[in-house]
């Protein structure tokens, strides 16, 4: 089990809908100013029709403060968010998951998942045993997470030629509430106001809704395979074999036991995402999310409020649906200069000359590993290599789906980090 330390707040980017794919976007924690929460959402509902009208240009004039929200009408959503694609609505999520991997097959793949009957048998008498542990990785929690994130769109607007000069928004599709999550302190400086605004958007409802049926199966299989490796609790001689022990853990062991008492608060990002006294931001959930900046930004994306997870980081390990949500957001969001793993698996990303020169081709499971962990570059499926277990899970899951992946590049041999 490896602890994720990838700084979302430095590397998260959105999928472009109005500019060319692959545009780089860098979010630097030190440049972003935090602001107190406000009652803007409530006030917005009382605005007159005339006052509520605005064009895209108004977004460049600082009419909202960080943490403020407003309710948009359909015309504004079309103008500012390219509308809401009916394919990506939450109602489609349950059908999509069940079509790709039914509950019976999921449970057969992960009999030792955290909180299952087999997990409790394995945990009996162990230090980590908790008789009250529920089925954290339950199938319904996966479906619930896919459904919940499908209600969220994420947008970054930046000044042309200055990708670090930006604003970050999230949209709740159901309530039509737009929230300004962050704004760099130089976004509205006079010199930057003259620059064109480039907008990039991620619709988290696109999971299992893009690509061919085969691609959708591969996408879910790749996600679960990588998560299974990160949370695996078995070994080659474990009952049922090592692959049956995926999704066994949901907390970094050293962090949970106190062997590592670090608060995991990065001083450089503490102004924007301040750690709460007594709270520790070690790895939790299926993606082992760690560090204050990750908890703060992911909290902003999920809730529209950075403080929810900063104040309650424990909730990521307590709520399986929330845990899966953190993993899905990571999976679906590009990180400059890397694409999202989702785009790699469903064929939306094609390697350019630079990526090809680094061996990051063809798109597939091996490249998804490089998106998640560049430290595993140039590794084959040999004993002791993490690639062996990742690829093993991928083949196991795709076989359960009735999918033949022979010929797909599984390892990272010949690949260099993005």
C-alpha positions as CSV (number, residue, x, y, z in Angstrom):
1,X,0.0,0.0,0.0
2,X,1.5,3.3,-1.1
3,X,0.5,6.7,0.2
4,X,-0.6,9.2,-2.4
5,X,1.4,12.4,-2.2
6,X,0.4,13.9,-5.5
7,X,-0.4,17.6,-4.9
8,X,-3.8,18.1,-6.5
9,X,-3.6,21.8,-5.8
10,X,-0.5,22.1,-7.9
11,X,-1.4,19.8,-10.7
12,X,-5.1,19.5,-11.2
13,X,-6.4,20.6,-14.6
14,X,-9.7,20.3,-16.4
15,X,-10.7,18.8,-19.7
16,X,-11.1,21.5,-22.3
17,X,-14.4,21.9,-24.0
18,X,-13.6,25.2,-25.6
19,X,-9.9,24.9,-26.3
20,X,-7.7,22.2,-27.7
21,X,-7.2,19.1,-25.6
22,X,-3.9,19.0,-23.7
23,X,-3.7,22.6,-22.8
24,X,-1.5,22.8,-19.7
25,X,-2.9,24.3,-16.5
26,X,-1.0,24.7,-13.2
27,X,-2.6,25.6,-9.9
28,X,-0.1,27.0,-7.5
29,X,-1.2,27.0,-3.9
30,X,0.8,30.1,-2.9
31,X,-0.9,32.1,-5.6
32,X,-4.5,31.4,-4.6
33,X,-6.2,33.5,-2.0
34,X,-8.7,32.0,0.4
35,X,-11.8,34.0,1.5
36,X,-14.4,33.5,4.1
37,X,-17.7,31.8,3.3
38,X,-20.6,34.0,2.4
39,X,-24.4,34.0,2.1
40,X,-24.1,34.8,-1.6
41,X,-26.2,31.8,-2.7
42,X,-29.1,32.8,-0.5
43,X,-28.8,36.4,-1.7
44,X,-28.8,35.3,-5.3
45,X,-32.3,33.9,-5.0
46,X,-33.6,37.3,-4.2
47,X,-32.0,39.2,-7.1
48,X,-34.3,40.7,-9.7
49,X,-34.3,39.2,-13.2
50,X,-32.4,42.3,-14.5
51,X,-29.7,42.0,-11.8
52,X,-29.3,38.3,-12.4
53,X,-28.3,38.7,-16.0
54,X,-24.7,38.6,-16.8
55,X,-22.4,37.7,-19.7
56,X,-19.2,35.7,-19.7
57,X,-17.1,38.8,-19.4
58,X,-18.5,39.5,-16.0
59,X,-16.7,36.5,-14.7
60,X,-13.4,38.4,-15.4
61,X,-14.4,41.3,-13.3
62,X,-14.2,39.7,-9.9
63,X,-18.0,39.8,-9.3
64,X,-17.8,36.8,-7.0
65,X,-15.6,36.2,-4.0
66,X,-13.9,32.9,-3.2
67,X,-16.4,30.7,-1.4
68,X,-19.4,32.6,-2.8
69,X,-22.1,30.9,-4.9
70,X,-25.0,31.8,-7.1
71,X,-27.8,29.9,-8.9
72,X,-27.7,30.0,-12.7
73,X,-30.5,29.7,-15.2
74,X,-30.4,27.3,-18.1
75,X,-29.1,30.0,-20.5
76,X,-26.3,30.9,-18.2
77,X,-25.3,27.2,-17.7
78,X,-25.2,26.8,-21.5
79,X,-23.1,30.0,-21.9
80,X,-20.7,29.4,-19.0
81,X,-20.6,25.6,-18.7
82,X,-21.5,24.4,-22.2
83,X,-24.8,23.2,-20.8
84,X,-25.5,19.9,-19.1
85,X,-25.0,16.8,-21.2
86,X,-28.0,14.4,-20.5
87,X,-25.7,11.4,-21.0
88,X,-23.8,12.5,-17.9
89,X,-26.6,12.9,-15.5
90,X,-26.6,11.0,-12.1
91,X,-29.6,8.9,-13.1
92,X,-27.5,7.1,-15.6
93,X,-24.8,6.1,-13.2
94,X,-26.5,3.0,-11.6
95,X,-27.3,1.5,-15.0
96,X,-23.8,2.2,-16.2
97,X,-22.0,0.4,-13.3
98,X,-24.3,-2.6,-13.4
99,X,-23.9,-2.9,-17.1
100,X,-20.1,-3.0,-16.8
101,X,-19.8,-5.1,-13.6
102,X,-22.8,-6.6,-11.8
103,X,-22.8,-6.8,-8.0
104,X,-22.3,-10.6,-7.9
105,X,-19.2,-10.3,-10.1
106,X,-17.8,-7.4,-8.0
107,X,-18.2,-9.3,-4.8
108,X,-16.5,-12.4,-6.2
109,X,-13.5,-10.2,-7.2
110,X,-13.1,-8.7,-3.7
111,X,-14.2,-11.2,-1.1
112,X,-11.7,-9.8,1.4
113,X,-12.7,-6.1,0.9
114,X,-12.7,-4.0,4.0
115,X,-15.6,-4.9,6.3
116,X,-16.8,-8.0,4.4
117,X,-17.4,-11.3,6.1
118,X,-14.1,-12.7,5.0
119,X,-12.3,-9.5,6.0
120,X,-13.7,-9.9,9.6
121,X,-12.5,-13.5,9.7
122,X,-9.0,-12.4,8.6
123,X,-9.0,-9.5,11.0
124,X,-9.9,-11.6,14.1
125,X,-7.2,-11.3,16.7
126,X,-5.3,-8.7,14.7
127,X,-4.3,-5.2,15.8
128,X,-6.5,-3.6,13.2
129,X,-9.6,-5.7,14.0
130,X,-12.8,-3.7,14.4
131,X,-16.0,-5.7,15.0
132,X,-18.1,-2.7,14.1
133,X,-16.4,-2.2,10.7
134,X,-19.0,-1.9,8.0
135,X,-18.6,-3.0,4.4
136,X,-16.6,0.1,3.3
137,X,-16.0,-1.0,-0.2
138,X,-19.6,-2.2,-0.7
139,X,-20.9,-2.3,-4.3
140,X,-23.6,0.2,-3.3
141,X,-20.9,2.6,-2.1
142,X,-19.2,2.4,-5.5
143,X,-22.5,3.1,-7.3
144,X,-23.3,5.9,-4.8
145,X,-20.0,7.5,-5.5
146,X,-20.4,7.3,-9.3
147,X,-23.8,8.8,-8.9
148,X,-22.8,11.6,-6.6
149,X,-19.8,12.8,-8.6
150,X,-21.9,12.7,-11.8
151,X,-23.8,15.7,-10.3
152,X,-20.6,17.8,-10.4
153,X,-18.8,19.8,-13.1
154,X,-15.5,21.4,-12.5
155,X,-14.1,24.4,-14.4
156,X,-10.9,26.3,-14.6
157,X,-10.7,29.7,-16.4
158,X,-7.2,31.1,-17.0
159,X,-5.7,34.0,-18.9
160,X,-4.3,33.2,-22.3
161,X,-0.6,32.8,-22.1
162,X,-0.6,32.7,-18.3
163,X,-2.1,29.3,-17.3
164,X,-1.2,30.0,-13.6
165,X,-3.5,33.0,-13.6
166,X,-6.9,31.5,-13.0
167,X,-10.2,30.9,-11.3
168,X,-11.6,27.5,-10.3
169,X,-15.4,26.8,-10.1
170,X,-17.7,23.9,-9.4
171,X,-21.3,23.4,-10.6
172,X,-24.0,21.4,-8.8
173,X,-26.1,20.2,-11.7
174,X,-29.2,19.5,-9.7
175,X,-29.4,22.8,-7.9
176,X,-27.7,24.7,-10.7
177,X,-25.5,26.4,-8.1
178,X,-22.1,27.7,-9.2
179,X,-19.4,28.2,-6.6
180,X,-16.1,30.0,-7.0
181,X,-13.6,27.6,-5.3
182,X,-10.4,29.6,-5.8
183,X,-9.0,32.6,-7.6
184,X,-5.3,33.6,-8.0
185,X,-4.5,37.0,-6.6
186,X,-3.3,38.3,-10.0
187,X,-6.3,37.1,-12.0
188,X,-8.0,40.5,-12.0
189,X,-4.9,42.7,-12.2
190,X,-5.3,45.3,-14.9
191,X,-2.6,43.7,-17.2
192,X,-4.4,40.4,-17.1
193,X,-7.9,41.8,-17.6
194,X,-6.8,42.5,-21.2
195,X,-6.0,38.9,-21.9
196,X,-8.4,36.4,-23.4
197,X,-10.0,33.9,-20.9
198,X,-9.6,30.2,-21.8
199,X,-12.0,27.9,-20.1
200,X,-11.5,24.2,-19.4
201,X,-14.1,21.9,-17.9
202,X,-14.4,18.4,-16.4
203,X,-17.8,16.7,-16.2
204,X,-17.4,13.9,-13.6
205,X,-20.6,12.3,-15.0
206,X,-18.6,11.2,-18.0
207,X,-17.3,8.1,-16.1
208,X,-18.6,4.9,-17.8
209,X,-20.5,7.1,-20.3
210,X,-17.8,7.6,-22.9
211,X,-16.2,5.4,-25.5
212,X,-17.2,1.9,-26.7
213,X,-18.7,-0.7,-24.4
214,X,-15.3,-2.3,-24.4
215,X,-13.6,0.9,-23.4
216,X,-16.0,1.4,-20.5
217,X,-15.2,-2.0,-19.1
218,X,-11.5,-1.4,-19.5
219,X,-11.9,2.0,-17.7
220,X,-13.6,0.6,-14.7
221,X,-11.3,-2.4,-14.6
222,X,-8.2,-0.2,-14.7
223,X,-9.5,2.0,-11.9
224,X,-10.3,-1.0,-9.7
225,X,-7.1,-2.7,-10.6
226,X,-5.0,0.3,-9.5
227,X,-7.0,0.8,-6.4
228,X,-6.7,-2.9,-5.5
229,X,-3.0,-2.7,-5.7
230,X,-2.8,0.4,-3.5
231,X,-5.1,-1.1,-0.9
232,X,-4.1,-4.8,-1.2
233,X,-3.7,-6.8,2.0
234,X,-2.7,-10.2,0.7
235,X,0.4,-12.1,-0.5
236,X,1.0,-14.9,-3.0
237,X,0.3,-17.5,-0.3
238,X,-2.8,-15.8,1.1
239,X,-6.1,-17.8,1.0
240,X,-7.7,-17.5,-2.4
241,X,-4.5,-16.0,-3.8
242,X,-3.2,-12.4,-3.6
243,X,-5.7,-11.0,-6.1
244,X,-8.7,-11.8,-3.9
245,X,-7.3,-9.4,-1.2
246,X,-7.7,-6.1,-3.1
247,X,-9.5,-3.2,-1.3
248,X,-8.4,-4.6,2.1
249,X,-7.2,-1.4,3.6
250,X,-8.5,2.2,3.6
251,X,-5.9,4.0,5.8
252,X,-2.2,4.3,5.6
253,X,-1.0,1.9,8.3
254,X,1.8,4.1,9.8
255,X,-0.6,7.1,9.9
256,X,-3.4,5.1,11.5
257,X,-1.3,3.4,14.2
258,X,0.7,6.5,15.0
259,X,4.0,5.1,13.8
260,X,4.2,8.3,11.7
261,X,2.7,11.2,13.7
262,X,3.2,13.8,10.9
263,X,0.2,16.0,10.4
264,X,0.9,16.0,6.7
265,X,0.4,19.8,6.4
266,X,2.4,21.4,3.7
267,X,3.6,24.9,4.9
268,X,3.5,26.4,1.4
269,X,-0.2,25.5,0.9
270,X,-1.3,26.1,4.5
271,X,-2.6,29.7,3.8
272,X,-5.1,28.4,1.3
273,X,-5.8,25.0,2.9
274,X,-4.9,25.4,6.6
275,X,-4.6,22.3,8.7
276,X,-6.9,22.1,11.7
277,X,-5.2,21.7,15.1
278,X,-5.2,18.1,16.1
279,X,-6.1,16.8,12.7
280,X,-3.8,14.7,10.5
281,X,-4.0,14.4,6.8
282,X,-2.3,11.0,6.2
283,X,-3.5,8.6,3.4
284,X,-7.1,7.6,3.5
285,X,-9.6,6.0,1.1
286,X,-9.1,3.8,-1.9
287,X,-6.7,6.4,-3.4
288,X,-4.9,6.9,-0.1
289,X,-5.5,10.7,-0.4
290,X,-3.0,12.6,1.8
291,X,-1.8,16.1,2.6
292,X,-3.8,19.2,3.5
293,X,-3.9,20.6,0.0
294,X,-5.5,17.4,-1.4
295,X,-8.1,17.3,1.4
296,X,-8.9,21.0,0.9
297,X,-9.2,20.9,-2.9
298,X,-11.1,17.7,-3.1
299,X,-13.4,19.0,-0.3
300,X,-14.0,22.1,-2.5
301,X,-14.9,20.0,-5.5
302,X,-17.2,17.6,-3.6
303,X,-18.9,20.1,-1.2
304,X,-18.1,23.5,-2.6
305,X,-16.4,24.1,0.8
306,X,-12.8,23.3,1.5
307,X,-13.4,23.2,5.3
308,X,-15.5,20.1,5.3
309,X,-12.7,17.6,4.9
310,X,-10.0,19.9,6.4
311,X,-12.1,19.8,9.6
312,X,-13.1,16.1,9.3
313,X,-10.4,14.2,7.4
314,X,-11.5,11.0,9.3
315,X,-14.7,11.0,7.3
316,X,-12.8,9.8,4.2
317,X,-12.1,6.5,6.0
318,X,-15.5,6.3,7.7
319,X,-17.6,6.7,4.6
320,X,-17.0,4.3,1.7
321,X,-19.1,6.3,-0.7
322,X,-17.0,9.4,0.0
323,X,-13.8,7.4,-0.3
324,X,-14.8,6.2,-3.7
325,X,-15.7,9.8,-4.7
326,X,-12.1,10.9,-3.9
327,X,-10.7,8.2,-6.1
328,X,-13.1,8.9,-9.0
329,X,-12.2,12.6,-9.0
330,X,-8.6,11.8,-9.1
331,X,-9.2,9.3,-12.0
332,X,-11.2,11.7,-14.1
333,X,-9.1,14.9,-13.7
334,X,-6.1,15.6,-15.9
335,X,-2.9,16.8,-14.1
336,X,-0.7,18.9,-16.3
337,X,1.3,17.7,-18.2
338,X,-0.6,14.3,-17.8
339,X,-4.0,13.4,-19.1
340,X,-6.6,11.8,-16.9
341,X,-6.4,8.1,-16.6
342,X,-10.0,8.0,-17.7
343,X,-9.2,9.7,-21.0
344,X,-6.3,7.3,-21.6
345,X,-8.6,4.2,-21.1
346,X,-11.5,5.4,-23.2
347,X,-9.4,6.6,-26.2
348,X,-9.9,10.4,-25.7
349,X,-6.1,10.9,-25.3
350,X,-3.6,10.4,-28.0
351,X,0.1,10.7,-27.3
352,X,1.9,13.6,-29.0
353,X,5.5,13.6,-30.2
354,X,6.8,14.4,-26.7
355,X,4.9,11.6,-25.1
356,X,5.8,9.1,-27.9
357,X,9.4,10.0,-27.4
358,X,9.0,9.0,-23.7
359,X,7.5,5.7,-24.7
360,X,4.1,6.7,-23.4
361,X,2.3,4.7,-26.0
362,X,0.0,3.0,-26.9
363,X,-2.8,4.3,-24.7
364,X,-3.9,1.6,-22.3
365,X,-3.3,0.1,-18.8
366,X,0.4,0.7,-18.8
367,X,0.0,4.4,-19.5
368,X,-2.7,4.6,-16.8
369,X,-0.1,3.4,-14.3
370,X,2.3,6.2,-15.4
371,X,-0.5,8.7,-15.0
372,X,-1.0,7.6,-11.4
373,X,2.6,6.9,-10.4
374,X,5.6,8.0,-12.5
375,X,7.9,6.3,-10.0
376,X,6.9,3.0,-11.6
377,X,8.4,3.9,-14.9
378,X,10.3,1.2,-17.0
379,X,9.1,-1.7,-15.0
380,X,8.1,-5.2,-16.2
381,X,5.9,-7.9,-14.7
382,X,8.6,-9.6,-12.6
383,X,8.5,-10.8,-9.1
384,X,8.7,-7.9,-6.7
385,X,7.5,-5.3,-9.2
386,X,4.3,-3.4,-8.3
387,X,3.4,-3.7,-12.0
388,X,3.0,-7.5,-11.6
389,X,0.1,-7.1,-9.1
390,X,-1.5,-4.1,-10.9
391,X,-1.6,-6.0,-14.2
392,X,-2.7,-9.2,-12.4
393,X,-5.7,-7.4,-11.0
394,X,-6.5,-5.8,-14.4
395,X,-6.4,-9.2,-16.2
396,X,-8.5,-10.7,-13.4
397,X,-11.2,-8.0,-13.5
398,X,-11.4,-7.9,-17.2
399,X,-11.7,-11.7,-17.4
400,X,-14.6,-11.4,-14.9
401,X,-16.2,-8.9,-17.3
402,X,-15.8,-11.4,-20.2
403,X,-13.2,-9.1,-21.8
404,X,-10.1,-10.3,-23.7
405,X,-7.2,-7.9,-23.2
406,X,-4.5,-10.0,-24.7
407,X,-2.1,-7.7,-26.6
408,X,-2.7,-4.6,-24.5
409,X,0.5,-3.2,-23.0
410,X,0.3,-3.8,-19.3
411,X,3.7,-2.9,-18.1
412,X,5.7,0.4,-18.2
413,X,8.8,-1.0,-19.8
414,X,10.4,1.7,-22.0
415,X,8.2,4.5,-20.5
416,X,9.5,7.6,-18.9
417,X,7.4,9.9,-16.6
418,X,5.2,12.5,-18.2
